[in-house]
Amino acid sequence: MSAVKHIAAVLLLSTVVLAQIPIPTRPLGVVYKNASSSAAIHMDVYLDLACPDSKAAFPVLKQVADNYGSRLRLKLFIFPLPYHRNAHLAAIGSKIVHGNPIPGHSADESVIMWAQTLFATQAQWSDLATKGDNLSQIQMKIASYSSVHGYDVKAFQQNLTSSEYDLGARIEWKYGCSRGVAGTPWFFINGVNVAADASWNFSKWKALIDSLLNGRTLYSNI
């Protein structure tokens, strides 16, 4: 993230934290594979569905979670960056599928499946790909990807204008700002910010997590 974009994000954060964040009706974020809250390692990750770095990190995060099973709980939060024009609509989409889960899947599973679909099609609905489109056309494009999961595209597009789902996406974003999140992907391990980035592969995460599981609590560059 460039210095200018980082400064812009910090200024937005400064504005957000001056006011009380609306208290959500349920804990925010979605848990990968229904991992237990009693896991030794809690990994919270903020992702922007329009962010190439988030897309790159996503499969590695799933690999890490699958490797540790019940010892690690991966929780994902959707954090649309303000300079990605279409990111907020994608985040609203995640609230739609959470409120209307894909048949046969939990609400959290549905959001993760939605994220996978949006990452796979990211180049098609990016700011560059839609630079000549108006808001309605962009909404329709994003809604069209819901058909993969059995949703009615027109109904999904209508829900993208819903104040309820819009508010849900905004609350999750504001919560991220209150935790100091200013870019994506952004990582916390057991509540502490980790200075990692999208370049971290499985081996690098494993070295850090293994050290924690072995009782080493001091952070070191892996």
N, C-alpha and C positions, 0 to 999 in steps of 0.2 A: 504494500500500500504506500503510495507516495506521501511525502511530507505534507503537501497541501491537503490531501484527502484525510490524513490523520488529524490535522488541526481542525478541519471541518467537523470530523466525528467527535472530537473532544469538546468543541463548542456546543454541539448538539447535546452531548452528555451533560454539560454544565447547565443547560436550560432545563433538561428533563428532571435532574435531581433536586431542583428547587421546589418542586411541587410533589404532593403525595401521589404515589402511583396507585391507581385503582387496585383494590385487593381482589384477586381472581377467585372464582367460585370453586376452583380445584387447583391442585399443584400444577405449575406450568411444566412444559417439556413432555417428551414421550420417551418411554423406557424401551430399549431394544430387547426383544425376546423375553419380556416380562421378568427381567432380572430382579432378584430380591433386594430389598432395602437393607438387608443385613450383610450384604457383600462387603468384604474387607476394603475394596477399592471402589470408590464412586468417581466416575469420569463424566463430567458435564462438558458438552461441546456445543458451541454456537456456530450454526451454519447458515449461509445465505444461499438459497436455491439458484440464484443467478450468478454466483461466484465460482469461477473456474477453480480456484484454490480449494473451496469447499467440496466441489465435485471430485477433485483429486484425492482429498483426505478421506472421503466417505468410505470407500471400500477398505482402506487400511483400518479405519476405526472398527468396522464390522469384523474384520479378521482378528483384531486384538480382542474384542469382546467374545468372539467365538472360541478363541484360544483359552481364555481364562474361565469361561463358564460361570459357575456360581460364585467365584471369587471376585468378579468385577461386574458392576452395574454401569452400563453406558446409557446416559440420558442425553437426548438431543433437543436443542432449542432452535427455533427458526428465527434468524436475526437478519431481516432485510436491510442491506446497506442503502443509505439514502441516495447514493450516486448511481445505483442500479435501478433504472426507471421502472422495470417490470417486477422487481423483487417483492414489493409489497403485495401485488396481486397474487404471486405464487404463494406468499405466506398466508394470505386469506384463503387460498385453496386448501392449505394444510388444515385450517380451522374447519372448513367445510367437511373434509373427509373425516376429521376427528369427530365432528358432531353427527355425521352420517356414515358410519363405518362400512367398509367394503364387506359384502356378505361373506360370512365364514371367517372374518378376521376381527380382531379387537380394534378399538379406536387407535391405540398406539401403533399397532401393526399397520393400520391403514395409512397413517401419516408417513411411516417409513417407506411404504410402497409408493406413495405419492412422491416422496423425495427421490426415490430411485428413478421414477418415470421422468420427473422434471430434470434431473441431472442428465439422464440419457438423451433428452431432447433439448438440452440447454442452448445449443447453437442455433436452434430453429426459432426460439422466442427471446433471444438476447436483445439488448438495446440496439446493437448493430443490425440484426436481422429485421427488426421492427421499426427502424428509424423513420420510415415513411407511413407508418400506420397510426390511426387515431386510437383513442382509448377503447372504443367499442370493438375494434378489430383485434386489439391486443387481448382484450378479455375473451373474445371468441377463440383466439389461438390457444390461450392457456386452458380454457374450458375444454377444448377439443381433446386434450390429453386425458381427461377424466373418463372418456369412453373406453379406454383400455381396461378400466376397472369396473365397467358396467354402469356408470352414471349416465343420466340423460344430459347431453351437452347443453341444451338450451336452459334447463333448470340450473345446471351448474354455473352457467354464465350469469344467470339472474342472481344467484347466491353470491357471486363475486361483488355485487353492489350492496349486499346486506350490511347494515350498520352493526348488527350483532357480530358477524364474523370479522368485520373490519376492526371492531373494538378489541376482539380477542387477539388479533395479530398485533395491534398497537400495544396492548398490555404486555405481551411477551417481549416485544422490542424494548419497551421502557424498563422492564425488569432487567434485561441484559445491560442496558445503559447504567442502571443502578449498581451493577456488579463491576462496572468499569470496562465492559466489553466495548471495543472501538474498532473492530475489524473481524473478518472471518477467514479461516476457522479460528476459533478462540477456545482455549482449553483450560479446564479446572480439574485437578485431581484432589479428591477429598476436601473440596472447598477452596483450594489454593490455586491461584493462577499459575499455569505452567508456560514457560517461554518456549513453546514449540511452534511449529508452523507446518504447512502442507507438505514440506519436503521430508518430514519424519516418516520413515518406513516402519514396517513391523518390528524389525530388529531393534530399532532405537527406542520404540515404545516398550518393548519387552525388557530391555535393559533397565529402564526406569522403573517399571512396575515390579519386576522381580526384586529390585533393591528394596522397594517398599514392603513387599510381602516377606522379605527376609529381615525386616526390622530396621533397615537403614532409613532414617527419617530426614537426613540432611539432603537438600537438593544439590546436585552437582551436574555439570555439563556432561552429557553422555556422548 
